[in-house]
Amino acid sequence: MFDIDVLIAGAGPVGLTLGAALTQRGLGNVLIDRQPEGANTSRAAVIHARTLEALDELKVAAEMVERGVIVPRFTVRDGDRALLTVDFSELPTPYPYTLMLPQDETELILSDRLRRLGGSVRRPAELVGVRQDDDGVTAMLRGGESIRARYLVGADGMHSTVRELSGIGFTGRAYEESFVLADVRMDWPLPDDEVTLHFSPAGLVVVAPLPGGRHRIVATLDEAPEHPTAADVQAILDARGPRREPARVREVVWSSRFRVHHRLAEHYRSGRVFLAGDAAHVHSPAGGQGMNTGIQDAIELAAVLAGGSDLDRYETVRRPIAAGVVALTDRMTRIATLRSRPLIAVRNTVLPIVGRVPAVRRGLAMNLSELSTIARGKAGARGTAGARRKGA
């Protein structure tokens, strides 16, 4: 006997997406989360075109677009000089842009959709043990309760309990720099319809518009303060941002620091246990790929579990995509955080030249929007299927 088809540990954007997608496909599921309430801070704020396409299945993309800020381009700058512009407006998608929407808003929309489909989240409920056999998984919760499910999914973040209990390796390392994350109100001299990546010998700073007249700041520091203040953010922008007309920070709405890893799970599946989102892959915030890749994991996994006959397909399709995202964001971070002045000079000379090549601009837009991952995923699935047939 089973209590439920799928038990999902973690009720962030990835877990909520998976729960809604499974419910919509008729698979009973239970979401548990050890936190007493959902996110009330903005955290991940970038939603790319491919993710909006995937969320069309849940009928939430339109509401997200209505609440968010549409940004049709990314611009790389060094001081006042524009080095490279990535334009999304010509992409082959109904969503030819990046959408800026705080994570708490995303979670509210997904939670509401889950409720309307008949699902819910149990809080606080913490997974402490896993035992699986050929037929299913028995999950033990703190307090002594156990839940019997056909499948268990770990959508419980970088420090995933599900991954650790399942013995799945998580290879990679941390970047030396720490990161500042802040939502601010400020006077900003550049257009509010672009995400700006400012390169500087002092480090990288990303500035993006948010709803309500706020801006998101992400910056690298050798050692970031625990709670960055307005003065801290102002100092970063003074050193790395526009010079002719400097920014003026008026208020920090929310701020944090974090250390970034680039890691990839050795497997996405162990028997009847699966990983999704940050439990399976973490990487630099450059390009804003993290939550997007996780939400797309959830949509694919829902289809695989609903089908039930080719459980290997999930890892076959999604792991190569995550590996590509980890590699792309690592390259972006290393290019952005160069400290050698000769290398900086080479970078600042090369980027404007390659940026004038239409194929390069389109390739960057396809990669950042994650639309190119559709072809990569299909190619990976075909390659693995072919290898299986040869080995059969």
C-alpha positions in Angstrom: 0.0 0.0 0.0 1.1 3.5 -0.8 0.1 6.7 1.0 0.9 8.8 -2.1 2.4 8.5 -5.6 5.1 11.1 -5.1 6.6 12.7 -2.0 8.4 16.0 -2.7 10.9 17.3 -0.2 11.2 21.1 -0.6 8.5 23.6 -1.4 10.4 26.3 -3.1 9.8 27.2 -6.8 11.0 23.8 -8.0 9.0 21.7 -5.6 5.9 23.8 -6.1 6.2 23.5 -9.9 6.6 19.8 -9.6 3.7 19.4 -7.3 1.4 21.4 -9.5 2.5 19.6 -12.7 2.0 16.2 -11.1 -1.4 17.2 -9.7 -2.4 18.5 -13.1 -1.4 15.1 -14.6 -3.4 13.2 -12.1 -0.6 11.9 -9.8 -1.2 12.3 -6.1 1.7 14.0 -4.3 2.6 15.5 -1.0 5.0 18.5 -0.6 6.8 18.8 2.7 9.1 21.6 3.8 10.9 22.1 7.1 10.4 25.9 7.0 7.2 27.1 8.7 6.4 29.5 5.9 7.5 30.1 2.2 10.0 32.7 1.0 9.3 36.3 1.9 12.3 37.7 0.2 13.1 38.2 -3.4 16.2 36.0 -3.8 16.0 34.5 -7.4 14.4 37.1 -9.6 15.2 36.2 -13.2 12.8 34.2 -15.3 13.9 33.3 -18.8 11.9 32.6 -22.0 12.2 28.9 -21.9 11.0 28.8 -18.3 7.9 30.9 -19.2 7.2 28.5 -22.1 7.5 25.5 -19.7 5.2 27.3 -17.2 2.5 27.8 -19.8 1.7 24.1 -19.1 0.6 25.2 -15.6 -1.2 28.3 -16.8 0.8 30.7 -14.7 3.1 32.4 -17.2 0.6 35.1 -18.1 0.2 36.1 -14.4 4.0 36.2 -13.9 4.4 38.5 -16.9 1.7 40.8 -15.6 3.4 41.1 -12.2 7.0 41.3 -13.5 9.2 43.7 -15.3 10.0 42.9 -19.0 13.6 43.3 -19.9 14.5 42.8 -23.6 18.3 42.9 -23.3 21.4 42.4 -21.2 24.3 44.9 -21.6 27.9 44.3 -20.5 29.7 47.5 -19.5 33.0 48.6 -18.2 32.3 51.9 -16.5 30.3 54.0 -19.0 31.5 51.9 -22.0 29.1 49.3 -23.4 31.1 46.2 -24.4 28.4 43.9 -25.5 24.6 43.8 -25.8 22.5 40.6 -25.8 19.1 41.3 -27.4 16.3 38.9 -26.7 13.7 40.6 -28.8 14.2 38.5 -31.9 14.1 35.1 -30.2 11.7 32.4 -31.6 9.4 32.4 -28.6 6.2 34.0 -27.3 8.4 35.5 -24.6 11.2 37.4 -26.3 12.6 38.9 -23.2 13.8 38.2 -19.6 11.3 38.7 -16.9 12.3 40.2 -13.6 10.0 38.9 -10.8 11.1 38.4 -7.1 11.1 34.8 -5.9 8.5 35.4 -3.2 6.1 36.5 -5.9 6.9 33.5 -8.0 6.3 31.2 -5.1 2.9 32.9 -4.3 1.8 32.4 -7.9 2.9 28.7 -7.9 1.4 28.1 -4.5 -1.9 29.5 -5.6 -2.0 27.4 -8.7 -1.2 24.3 -6.6 -4.1 25.1 -4.2 -6.5 25.6 -7.1 -5.5 22.2 -8.5 -6.2 20.6 -5.1 -2.7 20.4 -3.7 -1.1 21.8 -0.6 2.2 22.0 1.4 2.8 20.5 4.8 4.8 22.9 7.0 6.9 22.4 9.0 7.7 18.8 8.1 11.3 17.6 8.0 12.6 14.5 6.3 15.1 12.6 8.5 15.3 9.1 6.9 14.8 7.2 3.7 14.4 3.5 3.0 13.6 2.3 -0.5 12.9 -1.1 -2.0 11.9 -2.4 -5.5 8.3 -1.1 -5.1 8.6 2.3 -3.4 10.1 4.5 -0.8 9.4 4.9 2.9 10.3 8.4 4.2 10.7 9.1 7.9 9.8 12.5 9.2 11.0 14.2 12.4 8.5 13.3 15.1 8.2 9.6 14.1 5.7 9.8 11.2 6.5 7.8 8.0 5.1 8.2 4.5 5.1 5.5 1.9 5.4 6.7 -1.7 6.1 5.2 -5.1 8.7 7.9 -5.7 10.6 10.5 -3.6 11.9 13.7 -5.1 14.5 15.9 -3.4 13.9 19.6 -4.3 15.4 20.6 -1.0 18.3 22.8 -2.1 22.0 22.7 -2.2 22.3 21.0 1.2 19.8 18.4 0.1 18.9 15.9 2.8 17.4 13.6 0.1 20.7 13.6 -1.8 22.8 13.0 1.2 20.5 10.1 2.5 20.6 8.6 -1.0 24.4 8.7 -1.2 24.5 10.6 -4.4 27.8 12.5 -4.9 27.8 16.3 -5.5 31.1 17.2 -7.2 32.5 20.7 -7.7 33.8 23.5 -5.5 33.1 27.0 -4.2 34.3 30.2 -5.8 36.8 32.2 -3.8 34.7 35.4 -3.8 31.6 35.9 -1.8 28.5 37.6 -3.2 26.4 40.6 -2.1 22.7 40.4 -2.9 20.6 43.5 -2.3 17.3 45.0 -3.4 17.5 48.8 -3.3 15.7 52.0 -4.1 18.1 54.3 -6.0 18.5 56.9 -8.6 19.9 54.9 -11.6 21.1 56.7 -14.7 20.8 53.8 -17.1 17.7 52.4 -18.8 15.3 50.4 -16.7 14.6 48.0 -19.6 18.0 46.2 -19.4 20.0 44.1 -17.0 23.5 45.6 -16.8 26.6 43.6 -16.0 29.4 45.9 -15.0 32.9 44.5 -15.3 35.6 46.1 -13.2 39.1 45.3 -11.8 37.3 45.6 -8.4 34.9 42.8 -9.4 31.5 42.3 -11.0 28.2 44.1 -10.2 24.9 43.2 -11.9 22.0 45.7 -11.8 18.5 44.7 -12.8 15.1 46.4 -12.5 12.5 44.9 -10.2 8.7 45.7 -9.8 7.9 48.7 -7.6 10.8 50.9 -8.7 13.4 48.8 -7.0 16.7 47.4 -8.4 18.4 44.1 -7.7 22.2 44.4 -7.1 24.5 41.3 -7.2 28.2 41.9 -6.7 31.3 39.9 -6.0 33.5 40.8 -3.0 36.5 39.2 -1.4 34.6 39.2 1.9 31.1 40.5 1.8 29.4 41.9 5.0 26.7 39.7 6.5 24.0 42.4 6.0 25.1 44.9 3.3 24.0 48.4 4.1 23.2 51.3 1.8 26.7 52.6 2.3 28.2 49.2 1.3 26.1 49.1 -1.9 26.9 52.7 -2.7 30.6 52.0 -2.4 30.3 49.0 -4.8 28.4 51.1 -7.4 30.8 54.0 -7.1 33.8 51.7 -7.8 32.2 49.7 -10.6 29.2 51.4 -12.0 28.5 54.4 -14.3 31.0 57.3 -13.8 29.5 60.2 -15.8 26.3 60.1 -13.8 26.8 57.9 -10.7 24.0 56.0 -9.1 22.6 57.2 -5.7 21.4 54.5 -3.3 18.5 55.8 -1.2 17.3 52.7 0.7 18.2 49.0 1.0 14.9 47.1 1.1 16.6 43.7 1.7 20.1 42.4 1.6 22.2 39.3 2.2 25.5 37.7 1.4 26.2 34.2 0.1 29.0 32.1 -1.2 28.6 30.5 -4.7 29.4 26.9 -5.6 29.5 25.2 -9.0 28.5 21.6 -8.4 26.6 18.9 -10.2 25.1 15.7 -8.8 26.7 12.6 -10.1 23.3 11.1 -10.8 19.8 12.5 -10.8 18.2 9.2 -9.9 18.9 6.5 -7.4 16.2 3.8 -7.8 13.0 5.5 -6.9 14.6 8.7 -5.6 15.1 11.7 -7.9 16.8 15.1 -7.5 15.7 18.4 -9.0 16.8 22.1 -8.8 19.6 23.1 -6.5 19.7 19.6 -5.0 21.0 18.4 -8.4 23.0 21.5 -9.6 24.3 24.8 -8.3 26.3 27.4 -10.1 27.2 31.1 -10.4 24.3 33.6 -10.5 25.8 35.0 -13.7 23.0 35.1 -16.2 20.3 34.2 -13.7 20.0 30.5 -14.7 19.6 28.7 -11.4 15.9 28.8 -10.6 15.1 28.5 -14.3 17.0 25.3 -14.8 15.3 23.9 -11.7 11.8 24.8 -12.8 12.5 23.1 -16.1 13.7 20.0 -14.2 10.4 19.9 -12.5 8.3 20.0 -15.7 10.3 17.3 -17.3 10.3 15.1 -14.2 6.5 15.4 -13.9 6.2 14.1 -17.5 8.6 11.2 -16.8 6.9 10.1 -13.5 3.4 10.4 -15.1 4.7 8.1 -18.0 6.3 5.7 -15.6 8.0 3.5 -18.2 11.3 5.3 -18.9 12.5 6.7 -15.6 16.1 7.1 -16.9 14.9 9.7 -19.4 14.9 12.4 -16.7 18.6 12.2 -16.1 19.3 11.6 -19.7 17.6 14.8 -20.7 18.2 17.1 -17.8 21.7 16.4 -16.5 23.5 17.4 -19.8 21.6 20.6 -19.7 22.6 21.4 -16.2 26.3 20.5 -17.0 26.1 23.0 -19.9 24.6 25.7 -17.6 27.3 25.1 -14.9 30.0 25.4 -17.6 28.5 28.6 -19.2 28.0 30.4 -15.9 31.5 29.5 -14.7 33.0 30.9 -17.9 30.9 34.1 -17.5 32.0 34.5 -13.9 35.7 34.0 -14.6 35.6 36.5 -17.6 33.7 39.0 -15.4 36.0 38.8 -12.4 39.4 39.0 -14.2 41.9 40.9 -12.1 44.9 41.0 -14.5 45.0 44.4 -16.3 46.5 42.9 -19.5 43.7 40.3 -19.6 41.1 42.9 -18.9 42.4 44.9 -21.8 42.1 41.9 -24.1 38.6 41.1 -22.9 37.4 44.7 -23.4 38.9 44.7 -26.9 37.5 41.3 -27.9 33.9 41.6 -26.6 32.9 44.5 -28.8 34.3 42.8 -31.8 32.6 39.5 -31.3 29.4 41.3 -30.3 29.1 42.7 -33.7 28.7 39.2 -35.2 25.0 38.4 -35.5 25.5 34.7 -35.0 27.4 35.3 -31.7 24.7 37.7 -30.5 22.0 35.2 -31.3 23.9 32.3 -29.8 24.3 34.2 -26.5 20.6 35.1 -26.5 19.6 31.5 -27.1 21.9 30.3 -24.4 21.0 32.8 -21.7 17.3 32.4 -22.4 17.8 28.6 -22.2 16.0 28.1 -25.5 19.1 26.3 -26.8 18.7 23.7 -24.1 15.7 22.2 -25.9 18.0 21.0 -28.7 20.7 19.9 -26.3 18.3 17.9 -24.2 16.8 16.1 -27.3 20.3 15.4 -28.6 21.3 13.9 -25.3 18.2 11.7 -25.1 18.8 10.4 -28.6 22.5 9.8 -27.9 21.8 7.8 -24.7 19.0 5.9 -26.4 21.3 5.0 -29.2 24.0 3.8 -26.8 21.5 1.6 -25.0 20.4 0.0 -28.3 24.0 -0.7 -29.2 24.7 -2.2 -25.8 21.5 -4.3 -25.9 
